[in-house]
């Protein structure tokens, strides 16, 4: 996020993502459905894009990409 110039947003986003991953970095499927997680992250990214760039469309396609590549 820092490379995109959105580093200051990370402090606000990190707590909202807390609990989605175990301490070892593995996604916590027993706590949260992956599709719900991806949908929530896309919403967060749209908010950041709207605030920083004035255009939520910058985050469009995130959910579709993630589900296509990682859903299995």
C-alpha positions as CSV (number, residue, x, y, z in Angstrom):
1,X,0.0,0.0,0.0
2,X,2.9,2.3,0.7
3,X,4.1,2.0,-2.9
4,X,0.7,3.1,-4.1
5,X,0.8,6.1,-1.9
6,X,-1.9,4.6,0.4
7,X,0.3,3.8,3.4
8,X,-1.5,6.1,5.7
9,X,-4.7,4.1,5.1
10,X,-3.1,0.9,6.3
11,X,-3.5,1.8,10.0
12,X,-7.2,2.2,9.5
13,X,-7.6,-1.0,7.5
14,X,-5.5,-3.4,9.5
15,X,-7.8,-3.7,12.4
16,X,-10.7,-4.4,10.1
17,X,-8.8,-7.3,8.6
18,X,-7.8,-8.6,12.0
19,X,-8.9,-12.2,12.7
20,X,-9.0,-13.2,9.1
21,X,-5.6,-14.9,9.3
22,X,-4.0,-17.1,12.0
23,X,-0.7,-16.2,13.5
24,X,1.1,-18.4,11.0
25,X,-0.4,-16.3,8.1
26,X,-2.9,-19.0,7.0
27,X,-6.4,-17.8,6.2
28,X,-8.8,-18.7,9.0
29,X,-11.5,-20.6,7.1
30,X,-13.1,-21.8,10.3
31,X,-13.7,-18.2,11.3
32,X,-14.7,-16.6,8.1
33,X,-15.8,-17.6,4.6
34,X,-13.3,-16.7,2.0
35,X,-15.9,-15.2,-0.3
36,X,-17.1,-12.9,2.5
37,X,-13.6,-11.9,3.3
38,X,-12.9,-11.0,-0.3
39,X,-16.1,-9.0,-0.5
40,X,-15.2,-7.1,2.6
41,X,-11.7,-6.3,1.4
42,X,-13.1,-5.1,-1.9
43,X,-15.4,-2.7,-0.1
44,X,-12.5,-1.4,2.0
45,X,-10.4,-0.9,-1.1
46,X,-13.2,1.0,-2.8
47,X,-13.5,3.3,0.2
48,X,-9.8,3.9,0.1
49,X,-9.8,4.5,-3.7
50,X,-12.7,6.9,-3.3
51,X,-11.0,8.9,-0.6
52,X,-7.5,8.9,-2.2
53,X,-8.3,9.0,-5.9
54,X,-11.9,10.2,-6.0
55,X,-12.8,7.1,-7.9
56,X,-13.9,3.8,-6.4
57,X,-13.6,2.1,-9.8
58,X,-9.9,1.7,-9.1
59,X,-10.8,-1.3,-7.0
60,X,-13.2,-2.9,-9.4
61,X,-12.4,-6.4,-10.4
62,X,-10.5,-7.2,-7.1
63,X,-13.2,-9.6,-5.9
64,X,-13.6,-11.3,-9.3
65,X,-9.8,-11.7,-9.6
66,X,-9.3,-13.1,-6.1
67,X,-12.1,-15.6,-6.4
68,X,-11.0,-16.8,-9.9
69,X,-7.4,-17.3,-8.7
70,X,-7.7,-18.5,-5.1
71,X,-11.1,-20.0,-4.6
72,X,-10.1,-23.5,-5.9
